[in-house]
Structures are given as structure tokens and as C-alpha cells.
């Protein structure tokens, strides 16, 4: 089933949908947290949170950011991509990813990267179908910082 999509920047009025989709992705979030996180992204020219709207409903989102890493040429990274469970399999993820790629090209980025948890095998297959190739394996280490 083909879905008519509108791709646009996320708005504050999308906060409930953004939180719901983030929770589906495995990162629980409240609408209030979505609002707090959206503001600095929306105001920063090196970041974009883009939504796919289908029939007036947010059906997915992608976050893309321009990386400024000294040892690599200018590149962008997909920080997150999720499509509502009710809309999966309809090409929405592909469209969102293409929009992230367009965004990166407009900013002169020579590559678009994505990091994906090792357990997300369906996501890996999706990214490979979209032309991504694995370039390295790494571990993610974190140190929690107290306020």
C-alpha cells in the first residue's frame, strides 16, 4: 500500500508522536522530554530532526547531524530512524533516509554514516539495501556524568 508522505522538520506540536516513536524504538520518552530535546536540535544548523507525515499523522522520524571530527572529512550521521509499527513496510524509512542523505549532500558532506545496535538485524539489512556498507566494528563505552 502506497502512502502519500509529507517530509518536514519536526515541530513542537509533534512532541507526543516523537515521544511515542522513540519509545517504540526502545528509548522511552515523555512528550515533555521530547520538547526539551527538540529545542536545541531545532535551533542548531548542524542538526535536523525530520518527520514523515502520513494522513496528518507523524509516521516516522530521522535525526541527522553533521559530524565535525578532526581526523575525517566532513560527514553526516543518522543518529536515529524509526517508523511507526503501523506504517512499516511502506517505504517510509527509505524516504526518510533519502531525505537525510539530501540534507547531508546540501551541506557538503562526503559520507553519511549510521550506527546500529548489533541486535537490530532487520535494521542492518535495511541499511545494506540502501547502499550502506560496514566499515568497522566498535564498542560503545559510557561514563555517566552527575549534574
ABEGO torsion letter per residue (X at the ends): XBBBBBBBBBBAAAAAAAAAAAAAAGBBBBAAAAAAAAAAAAABAABBBBBBBBGGBBAEBBBBBBBBBAABBBBBBBABBBBBAAABGAGAAAAAAAAAAAAAAAAGBABBBBBBBAABAAAAAAAAAAGBBBABBBBBBBBBBBX
